Amino acid sequence: LALFTQHGIDGQITGKLPNFSKLTQITVLDLEYNQLSGPIPDDFLAGSTVKDERTRIALNHNFLSGTVPSSLGSFENLALEVIGNQIEAIPDSLCNPSDHGQWMDGMLGQIGSCAAIACPAYTFSQDGRQLNPTVPCTPCLDASDAFVGHDTCANANKERQILKEIYTATNGDFWINNMNWMNDRMPICSWDRVFCGLGNEAKDHGIVKLDLEANQLDGQIPSSVYELPQLEELNLKKNYNAILSF
């Protein structure tokens, strides 16, 4: 049975990304906002018999790493969505407008570079890629990694360090809600009462809300909390033993 569409459930799928090579007629594969890890397989969708049709591969906001496989160049009209991962590079061969001008709904042909798929390392845009031929991705010299496809300019290491300072200074071991805090193997957006853009717990940067209301904070809250670059909402109510200075 050929499968035309395959949609993942947000935040539920973990493990390595399969190659899906037996899906011969698939044209939409939507697995974004999950926790898939590892590289995109070299034989990813290798069994497709509809490579001349528009094909959408949505892998945004997972934990995929490595280099996008050059074997995807056999697709004529591909929408490859890979922003918000840990991908290090996209081969130049995939970004040649002469060969793949139809990719990204024609934007690769207009922009003429891999930025149409994902912003280069140390740059970002709200969409994680360049959508306008005259508006390139914005430099982000404060980036904490060299991955492509950033949709925010944030130093994840700095944000993590600030959260650790808050936890240590206010006896975090005795908080009511402290799941995942101080766990370096978990993205900070999955830490209890920490909220990031789009509510994506798989992200490791971009804190927009810190809700520690009635959480038994005890001690001086570090002033570094004001240095969270994208913080929009800070709720520290009903922590009667906490001290906050301005």
C-alpha positions, -999 to +999 in steps of 0.1 A: +000+000+000+015+033-011+013+060+015+007+096+003+008+114+036+024+106+070+018+130+098+035+128+132+019+138+165+037+168+180+061+160+207+054+122+208+079+106+184+115+099+196+145+080+183+164+079+151+148+091+119+139+061+097+147+062+060+111+056+049+126+041+017+096+018+012+071+046+009+071+048-029+044+075-035+047+097-004+044+134-012+040+148+024+060+137+054+053+159+084+073+151+116+081+185+129+081+194+166+091+159+178+122+146+193+138+127+164+176+126+166+206+116+146+214+123+109+189+123+080+197+089+064+216+089+031+188+067+016+160+088+030+129+083+008+151+066-017+122+044-029+101+073-040+087+069-075+072+104-076+103+125-073+091+147-101+061+158-081+061+185-053+072+167-021+071+183+013+095+170+040+087+188+073+113+180+100+115+214+117+123+215+154+137+181+162+172+171+173+185+160+138+222+165+133+250+162+107+247+172+071+216+170+049+223+141+025+231+151-011+210+121-023+179+143-019+191+161-050+171+135-070+139+153-061+128+179-086+104+200-065+112+196-028+101+217+002+127+207+027+119+221+062+147+215+086+150+246+107+154+244+145+176+212+145+213+206+150+222+204+114+257+216+105+256+219+068+236+217+036+256+206+005+261+232-021+250+207-047+214+209-033+213+247-035+222+252-072+194+272-087+200+258-121+193+223-109+168+229-080+152+262-088+118+248-080+128+238-045+112+256-016+083+266-038+106+284-062+124+304-035+157+286-041+157+297-077+151+333-066+175+334-037+202+312-053+217+298-021+211+274+007+197+302+028+164+295+010+164+262+030+180+273+062+198+304+074+236+298+075+254+293+107+257+324+129+227+340+112+189+338+119+155+350+107+120+347+122+113+318+098+147+302+101+154+307+064+155+335+038+121+342+023+128+374+004+156+377-022+165+412-010+163+405+028+191+380+039+192+363+072+205+385+100+239+380+116+239+365+151+273+368+165+261+357+200+250+323+188+263+294+209+266+269+181+273+267+144+241+250+133+220+262+103+184+272+105+181+294+136+148+312+140+160+332+170+193+348+180+200+334+215+229+320+234+215+288+247+245+283+271+239+317+286+202+310+292+209+276+308+235+292+330+210+319+342+184+292+351+210+273+370+219+304+389+183+310+399+179+273+409+210+273+431+204+307+447+168+298+457+171+262+470+157+247+439+160+212+453+130+221+476+109+237+449+074+223+444+080+221+406+115+214+395+113+186+370+143+185+345+160+215+362+198+211+362+196+181+338+221+190+311+207+162+289+173+179+287+166+210+267+159+240+289+125+245+273+114+212+289+124+223+324+094+228+347+076+262+344+100+273+316+082+283+284+098+290+250+086+304+217+057+284+201+056+263+233+081+239+219+097+218+247+123+203+223+141+237+219+171+246+239+169+283+237+145+312+234+128+315+268+098+338+266+081+330+300+093+320+334+064+311+357+077+302+392+046+314+411+041+297+445+071+275+439+088+279+473+117+299+461+139+307+491+167+332+488+180+361+467+169+358+431+200+366+409+198+398+389+209+378+359+172+368+354+169+402+337+195+391+311+173+364+295+173+380+260+137+370+249+119+370+282+084+385+279+068+373+312+083+367+346+060+355+374+075+352+409+043+358+429+037+340+463+073+331+469+073+346+504+110+338+512+124+350+480+141+384+476+142+402+442+162+434+437+158+459+409 
